[in-house]
Amino acid sequence: MTGWLEPLGLDDGGYHGRLERAVVGQLQPPVRQRMIQAPSPGETLDDSRYSPEPEDFAKFTSERDRLYTMFAGLYAGALRIFPVWGRWIERAIPHVEGLRVLEVSFGTGHLLTQYAGRFETHGVDYNLRMAQVARRDLRRAEVKASLVRGSVEHLPYPDESFDSIVNTMAFSGYPDGVAALSEIRRVLRSDGRLILIDVNYPSDGNWIGKGLAEFWKLSGDILRDMGQLLDQLAFDYTHEEIGGRGSVHLFVARKQAGAQSLGR
């Protein structure tokens, strides 16, 4: 895919296009740890359970884009019917730090309406219909953010632009995990924080959590060994299973200052 950028015209209070370097307090990189007494995803599972990446990245992205367009208008209703979904993704908010924040794949903007007013907030999403709904809801909430339409594999920002990057229930929808995480790492400041929530297998293998993960996989999303991928791209991280009988995972990852990633 080629890189491209389409501003969405949201009033951002003068933030759009301004790339100031925030002054962030000196924070010690987290010690590599687990917040649950269990292996990270993939450590006790046969790698064959994970999804192969698609052969045709562009076709995969186009198909997912059509699907998201179909369901964009139903997402807010789904949050009302299934409020636990909102509670899961809101677990990302307490981990956001610094002055400049980017949400990658913000969808209909549910999280943005919750936290964007506290930071200089930016968002990028590939799906135009989702972005339109997010812009509308931000205006209704009287919350400002700078939103653009773009691809996670080609983020339209300079290197080391953000103190925190938020990504919830989206990474499994990217065809090229290494390219996506490499771009996220590129625009994250040295010692910056990535807060990532997504579906994966439960560490204890319980049948309900495993069934939910399998359903996610059958729906077309790509389940990966995220711990291994974060290691490969030079992140320190904590990991916690936060819902769905262990199928919803929260990773709070810090970019290793000065480290070289092993991405391709």
N, C-alpha and C positions, 0 to 999 in steps of 0.2 A: 504494500500500500504506500501511497505517497503521502507526504505530510501536507496538511492543510489546516486552515483556521478560519472560522466564521464567527465574528463577534455577534452577540445576541441583542445588543442595544440597551442593556439594563443600566440604569443610572447607578454608578458605583462610587459616587462620592469622591471622584478624582483619583481613584485607585488604579483604574484600567491603564495599563501600559507603564505604570510607575514601578520600578523595580529597585526599591531602596533596600539596603542591607540592614536588617533588624539587629538591635543590640540584645543578645540573649545571654542570660547568666551562665556561668560555667557550670555545666552539669556533668557528673561522672557517668561514663558509659555504663549501662546496666551489666551486671554480672550475668553471664549466660545461665539461665535457670528455667525451671518449669514451675508454673503456679499450681499444677496438679501433680500428684504423685503417680504419674503414668508417662509412657513414652509419647513423643510428639507424633503427629500423623505420619504413618509410613514406617516407623521404626519396628513395629511388630506385625506389619502387614506385608503380604506378598505384593511386590511392585506391580504385578499383573492386574491388581485391582484398580490401579489408577488408569485414567483415560489416556489413550494415545492422542497426540495433538493432530489436528486435521491436516490432510495433505494440501488442501486449497484454503489458505488463510482468508483470501478475499471473499470466497464463496461463503465460508463460515460466518464471517462478519456481516455480510449482506443478509444472510438468513436470520441471524440474531437481530439485526436492525429492524427487519420487517416484523418479527415477533414482538419486539419492544414497542414498536409503533402501534400494533394492534391492542396492546394491553396498557398503554400509557394512561388512558382515561379511567381505567378500572383500579389503578394502583391505590389511590386515596381511599376508595371504598374498601379495598382489601385490607388496608391498615385498620379500618374501623371494625371490620368483621374478625380480623385476626390480629388484635393489638399486640400480642406477644412479639410479632415480627418487628414492630417499631421499638419495643423495649430491647430486643436483641441488638439492633443496629445503634441504638442510642448509647449502648455501652462503650462506644468509641469516644464519646464526647469528653469524659473526664481525662482522657489521655492526651488531648490536644494541647500543645504548648507553643510558646513563642508568639511572634507578632503576625507573621504571614503564613496563611494556611491555604492549601489547595485540596479540594475534594475531586478525586478522579472518578468519573462515572457517577455523578450525583443523582441520576435518575430524575424523579419528579421533585427532588429538592426537600424531602422530608427532613433530613438531618440539617441541611443548610438553614432552614427556618428556625432550628433549635439553637444554633451556635454562631451563625455568621456575624451577628451584630457585635460579638466580642472581639473580633479579629479583623485584620485586613484579609478578606476572604475571596478566593478565586475558585472557579469550578470549570471543569471540562467534561463534556459528554458527547458521545458520537451520535446519539439519536436525537433528531430535531424535535420530534413530538414531545419526548420527555423534557427536553430543554425548555420548550414553550410552556409546559405545565409548571415547571420549576420557576420560571420567570414570573408567571402569573401569581403563584403562591407566595413568592418572596415579596411581591408588591402588596398583596393582601396583608401579609404579616408586617409590612413596613420595615423590612430587613434588606440591607444592601449587600450585594456581592457582585463581582465581575465574572460573568459567565461567557464561555465560548464553546463553540462546537468544534470538536477535534478528536483525534485518534490517540489512544494511550501509547501506541507504538511510536508516535511522533508528537510528543507533547510540545505545544507552542510557547515554551518558556526558556529563558537562558539557564545555563548551568547554575546549580546551587541557589535557587530562587526562594525556596520555602523552608520554614522551620518545622512544619508538620504537614503530612499528607494523609488524607483519609480515603479509605477505599472499602466500601461495605457491600457485600453480596454481589460482587461484580467480577472479581478476578477469575472465577471459574468460567466466565463468559468470554475470556480473551483467548484467541487461537494460539498465540505465541507467548508463553509464560516468561521466557528469558528476556525477550524483547520488551515486554511490558514492564517487568520489574527493573530492567536496566534503565529504561527511561525514567521511571519513578525515582530510582537512585540518582540519576544524573541531575534532576531538578531539585533534589533534596539537599539542603545545606549539610556541610560537614558536621557530624554528630546530630543531624536532624532525625526526626521521629516519623515512622510510618505506622499508622494504625489501620490494620486490615482485619476485616471480619468476613468469613465465608463458610460454606458448607464443606464438610469432609467427614471421613469415617471416625466414629468414636474410638477412643483408645482402648476401652474395655470390650469392644466388640459386641455390645448389647444389640439385640435384634431390632429394636425399635429405631435406635439411632442409625444402625447400619442400613435399615430399610429406607430411612429418610435420605441418607446419602446416595443409596442406589437409585432412588427415585430422581434425585437431582441429576445424577449421571445419565439416566435414561431420557431425561428431558432435553439432553443435548449439551449440558454444561461439562466442563473438563475438570475432573478432580485430580489434583497433583499432590505430591509430597512437598508441602509448603516449607517445612523445616529444612529440607535439603536444598530447596531453591533459595531460601534466605541465606543459608550458609554459602552457597555458590556465589551469591552476589554481595557477600561481605557485609552482612547485617548481624548484630547481636540482637537477641529477641527473648521475650517472655511469651508463653503460650498458655491459654486457658480455654477450656470447653465451657461455654456459657449458656447453652440451651439445646433444645431439640434432642434430649437424651444423649448429649455428647456430640451431636452432629454439627453444631454451630460453634465455630472456633474463632477466638480473638488472638491475634498476634500483635504485640506492641514491639516494634523493631526499631533499632537505632543504627543509622549508617555509621560504620566504623571509620573514624577519622583517619585519613591517610592510607587506608587499606585499598588494595586493588581487587576488584571483583573478578570472578572467573567466568563471567558471561561471555558469550561468543561475540 
